[in-house]
Amino acid sequence: MYSIIIALVIVMITASFFLFFNNCTNEGKVGLSKEISRMGMVTGIKPDKIEYYKQLHAKAWPGVLKKLREVNIKNYSIYIQKIEDKYFLFSYFEYTGSDFDKDMKKMAADKTTQRWWKETDPTQIPLPEAASKKQVWTDMEEVFHTN
C-alpha cells in the first residue's frame, strides 16, 4: 500500500516539474502563451465621416483581418466618443509578437492594408503629436490594468 502511495507521489512530483519547466519561456516566465502587450491609441474623426467609418468597420475586409492576425494583433477594438464638440476614436489591441516594429512594417507593406488605409485615413484627424510624425494614431499610456 505504501509503495503505491510513494509511487503516486513520485509521479505527481515528476509531472509537476515537467509541466512547470515545459511552460517556462527563455525569460523564466511561466506559461505557454507569448507575453501580451496591451496597446491603446487615440485619433480624431471627422463628424461627417463617422457613418462611413462605421460602415467600413461593420464589414472589415477579410484581407485586413488576416493581416492583423499575421502581425500578432489580437482582441482589437475601436470606440468612438464625442468630447465637447469633437469626436475621437479610441483603439485597444493586444500584441503577442516579439518584434512590434518589424510586424508593423510588414503590415504597412501589405497592399490590401494600404488600400484600407486609403479609405480610413481621410476620415480621421490626427492629434498634433501624431501629425508631427506623419502618423494618424497617437499612442496612449496605460495607467491601470486588472485581470
RAZIJO-V775785 format. One record per pair of residues at least 12 apart in sequence whose C-alpha atoms are under 8 Angstrom apart, sorted by sequence separation. I is the first residue (numbers start at 1). J is the second residue. If there is no record, write none. Layout:
# RAZIJO-V775785
i=I j=J
i=I j=J
This chain:
# RAZIJO-V775785
i=78 j=90
i=79 j=91
i=124 j=136
i=126 j=138
i=78 j=91
i=77 j=91
i=78 j=92
i=76 j=91
i=77 j=92
i=121 j=136
i=76 j=92
i=77 j=93
i=75 j=92
i=76 j=93
i=75 j=93
i=76 j=94
i=74 j=93
i=75 j=94
i=73 j=93
i=74 j=94
i=73 j=94
i=74 j=95
i=73 j=95
i=74 j=96
i=72 j=95
i=73 j=96
i=72 j=96
i=73 j=97
i=72 j=97
i=71 j=97
i=72 j=103
i=71 j=103
i=71 j=104
i=71 j=106
i=71 j=107
i=47 j=86
i=68 j=107
i=47 j=87
i=67 j=107
i=45 j=86
i=46 j=87
i=44 j=86
i=45 j=87
i=44 j=87
i=45 j=88
i=67 j=110
i=44 j=88
i=45 j=89
i=43 j=88
i=44 j=89
i=42 j=88
i=43 j=89
i=67 j=113
i=42 j=89
i=43 j=90
i=42 j=90
i=64 j=112
i=41 j=90
i=42 j=91
i=63 j=112
i=64 j=113
i=40 j=90
i=41 j=91
i=63 j=113
i=40 j=91
i=41 j=92
i=39 j=91
i=40 j=92
i=64 j=116
i=39 j=92
i=40 j=93
i=38 j=92
i=39 j=93
i=38 j=93
i=39 j=94
i=61 j=116
i=38 j=94
i=39 j=95
i=37 j=94
i=38 j=95
i=36 j=94
i=37 j=95
i=36 j=95
i=37 j=96
i=36 j=96
i=35 j=96
i=36 j=97
i=34 j=96
i=35 j=97
i=34 j=97
i=53 j=120
i=53 j=123
i=50 j=123
i=49 j=123
i=46 j=123
i=45 j=123
i=46 j=124
i=45 j=124
i=46 j=125
i=44 j=124
i=45 j=125
i=43 j=124
i=44 j=125
i=43 j=125
i=44 j=126
i=43 j=126
i=44 j=127
i=43 j=127
i=42 j=127
i=43 j=136
i=43 j=137
i=42 j=137
i=43 j=138
i=41 j=137
i=42 j=138
i=41 j=138
i=42 j=139
i=41 j=139
i=42 j=140
i=40 j=139
i=41 j=140
i=39 j=139
i=40 j=140
i=39 j=140
i=40 j=141
i=40 j=142
i=39 j=142
